[in-house]
Amino acid sequence: MDRYVSQFLFFRDINRKIFSSTVTIIGIGGLGSYLSEILARMGVKKIILVDFDKVEEKNLNRQNFILEDIGKYKVDAIEKRLKSIRNDIEIEKYLEINEKVLESDMLFDCTDNINSKYLINEFSVYLGKPYIFGSVVMDRGFVGLINPNEFCLYDIYLGKEDLISCETAGVDPSSILFASSIMAKLFIKYLEGDRNSVVYHFNTNKKFYIEEIKVVRRECPICVKKDYKFIWKYMK
């Protein structure tokens, strides 16, 4: 276990929880591809990868892929990378969300469009299952852990649709790595027993800052009224 010697010194008893955990990462773009490597290097036992997309050349400046990955499914490319880092890691791969991908210790929403985020949020509310999300555009973003017993993503975005994206406004690759690291840290805090919702907003421009956002739970159509809009086709 020489690989984890410094981690043992710092995390101590939390290490056994890391080594026995199963996580699901939905969206293997910038956030998901780097987050998967962080978690693999930390010793997470099993990672479930979910993404339907293939690697393109334009992904290489901000996502955790290499030239030979172009044309491959992202889940296949990341599986190969993670197993080159740790040959004992368990990987499951899916091209779309299904019931199996929800059966893990933590869901990570690394998707890049708002409707996918609303879908994952509804699953969280329906299952009563906390999850960690991230979103980055340009040099700013949001990262948080959402406990649906306190509030949900809808309370943050209030039904807004995508206005800008990495495809239209661009993105600072370092901001993606920053957000991925915060997501991993929130997972550690969750394993330590901190299940409270928290949302951070950050900006990595010249006036660098990160701040905690106070979210007010309203008469939310999702986490209060359970008026789901996206998950019905997944429910039996």
C-alpha positions in Angstrom: 0.0 0.0 0.0 3.0 2.3 -0.5 0.9 4.1 -3.2 -1.3 5.6 -0.4 1.2 6.3 2.3 0.7 10.1 2.4 -3.0 9.7 2.0 -3.1 7.3 5.0 -1.3 9.9 7.1 -3.8 12.6 6.3 -7.2 10.9 5.9 -6.6 8.2 8.5 -9.9 6.3 9.2 -11.6 7.8 6.1 -9.3 5.7 3.9 -11.2 2.5 4.5 -14.4 4.3 3.4 -12.7 5.5 0.2 -11.4 2.1 -0.6 -14.8 0.4 -0.3 -16.8 3.1 -2.1 -18.6 2.9 -5.4 -19.3 6.2 -7.3 -21.2 7.1 -10.4 -20.0 9.9 -12.7 -22.5 11.1 -15.2 -20.9 13.1 -18.0 -17.3 12.2 -18.9 -16.3 15.6 -20.4 -14.0 18.1 -18.7 -15.2 17.7 -15.1 -16.0 14.0 -15.3 -12.8 12.9 -17.0 -10.5 14.6 -14.5 -12.7 13.8 -11.5 -12.6 10.1 -12.4 -8.8 10.2 -12.3 -8.7 12.0 -9.0 -11.0 9.4 -7.4 -9.2 6.5 -9.0 -5.8 7.7 -7.6 -7.4 8.1 -4.2 -8.4 4.4 -4.2 -12.1 4.4 -4.9 -13.1 0.8 -5.3 -15.5 1.1 -8.3 -16.4 3.8 -10.7 -19.5 3.7 -12.9 -19.0 5.9 -16.0 -22.0 7.3 -17.9 -21.7 9.1 -21.3 -22.9 8.6 -24.8 -20.4 10.9 -26.5 -17.2 10.1 -28.4 -13.8 12.0 -28.1 -13.2 14.7 -30.6 -10.0 16.7 -31.3 -11.7 19.9 -29.8 -12.0 18.1 -26.5 -8.2 17.6 -26.0 -7.5 21.1 -24.7 -9.8 20.8 -21.6 -10.7 17.1 -21.1 -8.6 14.2 -19.9 -8.0 12.5 -23.2 -5.1 12.0 -25.6 -4.7 11.9 -29.4 -5.3 8.1 -29.7 -8.6 8.5 -27.9 -10.2 10.5 -30.8 -13.2 8.6 -32.2 -13.5 6.3 -29.2 -16.4 6.5 -26.7 -15.4 8.6 -23.8 -16.3 5.8 -21.3 -13.9 3.4 -23.1 -11.1 5.9 -23.3 -11.3 6.8 -19.6 -11.6 3.1 -18.6 -8.3 2.4 -20.3 -6.7 5.4 -18.7 -7.9 4.5 -15.2 -6.8 0.9 -15.5 -3.4 2.1 -16.6 -3.2 3.9 -13.3 -4.7 1.2 -11.1 -5.2 -2.4 -12.4 -7.4 -3.3 -9.4 -10.1 -0.6 -10.0 -13.6 -1.9 -11.0 -15.2 0.0 -13.9 -18.7 -0.2 -15.3 -19.7 1.7 -18.4 -23.0 2.9 -19.8 -24.0 5.1 -22.7 -27.1 6.3 -20.9 -28.7 6.7 -17.5 -30.5 3.6 -16.1 -31.4 2.2 -12.7 -28.1 0.5 -12.3 -26.1 3.7 -12.4 -28.0 5.1 -9.5 -27.0 2.2 -7.2 -23.8 3.7 -5.8 -22.5 5.5 -2.7 -22.4 8.9 -4.5 -23.7 10.3 -7.8 -21.6 13.0 -9.5 -23.3 15.3 -12.0 -20.7 16.4 -14.5 -23.1 17.0 -17.3 -22.9 20.1 -19.5 -26.5 20.9 -20.1 -29.3 22.1 -17.8 -31.9 19.4 -18.7 -29.5 16.6 -17.8 -28.9 18.4 -14.5 -32.6 18.7 -13.8 -33.0 15.0 -14.6 -30.3 13.9 -12.1 -31.7 16.3 -9.6 -35.1 14.7 -9.9 -33.6 11.3 -9.3 -31.9 12.7 -6.2 -35.2 13.9 -4.9 -37.1 10.8 -5.8 -34.6 8.5 -4.2 -33.8 10.8 -1.3 -30.1 10.6 -2.3 -27.6 13.4 -1.9 -25.3 14.1 -4.9 -22.5 16.3 -6.0 -22.7 18.6 -9.0 -20.4 20.9 -10.9 -20.8 23.4 -13.8 -18.2 25.5 -15.4 -18.3 28.1 -18.3 -15.6 30.6 -19.2 -13.7 31.1 -15.9 -16.5 30.7 -13.4 -18.7 28.0 -12.1 -20.8 26.3 -9.4 -20.0 23.3 -7.3 -22.0 21.8 -4.5 -23.4 18.9 -2.6 -27.2 18.8 -2.6 -29.1 17.0 0.1 -32.7 16.9 -1.2 -34.0 17.0 2.3 -32.8 20.6 2.5 -33.2 21.9 -1.0 -32.5 20.8 -4.6 -30.9 22.1 -7.8 -34.2 23.7 -8.9 -34.0 26.0 -5.9 -30.7 27.3 -7.3 -31.5 27.6 -11.0 -35.3 28.2 -10.7 -36.1 26.5 -14.0 -33.7 28.5 -16.1 -32.5 27.1 -19.4 -29.0 27.2 -20.8 -28.0 30.7 -21.8 -24.2 30.2 -22.5 -22.1 27.1 -22.8 -18.4 26.1 -23.3 -19.3 25.7 -27.0 -20.5 29.3 -27.3 -18.6 31.3 -24.7 -15.4 29.2 -24.2 -13.9 27.9 -21.0 -10.6 28.2 -19.0 -9.3 24.7 -18.7 -7.8 25.5 -15.3 -11.3 26.3 -14.0 -12.4 22.8 -14.9 -9.6 21.3 -12.9 -10.3 23.6 -10.0 -14.0 22.5 -10.0 -13.1 18.8 -10.2 -10.9 19.1 -7.2 -13.6 20.8 -5.1 -16.1 18.0 -6.1 -13.6 15.4 -4.9 -13.1 17.3 -1.6 -16.9 17.4 -1.1 -17.0 13.6 -1.5 -14.3 13.3 1.3 -16.4 15.5 3.6 -19.4 13.4 2.8 -17.6 10.3 3.8 -16.5 12.1 7.0 -20.2 12.5 7.8 -21.0 16.0 6.6 -24.2 15.5 4.7 -25.3 19.1 4.8 -26.1 20.8 1.5 -23.5 23.4 0.4 -23.1 25.3 -2.9 -20.0 27.3 -3.9 -19.7 29.9 -6.7 -16.2 30.7 -7.9 -14.5 32.9 -10.5 -10.8 32.4 -11.4 -10.3 35.6 -13.2 -8.0 38.4 -12.0 -10.3 39.0 -9.0 -10.2 35.4 -8.0 -12.8 34.4 -5.4 -14.8 31.5 -4.1 -18.0 32.0 -2.0 -20.6 29.9 -0.4 -24.1 30.6 -1.8 -27.0 30.7 0.6 -29.9 28.8 -1.0 -33.5 29.5 0.1 -35.9 26.6 -0.2 -39.1 27.8 -1.7 -42.4 26.0 -2.7 -40.2 24.1 -5.1 -42.1 22.1 -7.7 -39.5 19.3 -7.4 -38.2 18.8 -3.8 -41.4 20.1 -2.1 -44.3 19.3 -4.5 -42.6 16.3 -6.2 -43.9 17.5 -9.6 -41.3 15.7 -11.7 -40.8 16.6 -15.3 -38.0 14.4 -16.5 -37.9 11.0 -14.8 -41.3 9.5 -15.6 -39.9 7.5 -18.5 -37.4 5.8 -16.1 -40.1 4.9 -13.5 -42.0 1.6 -13.7 
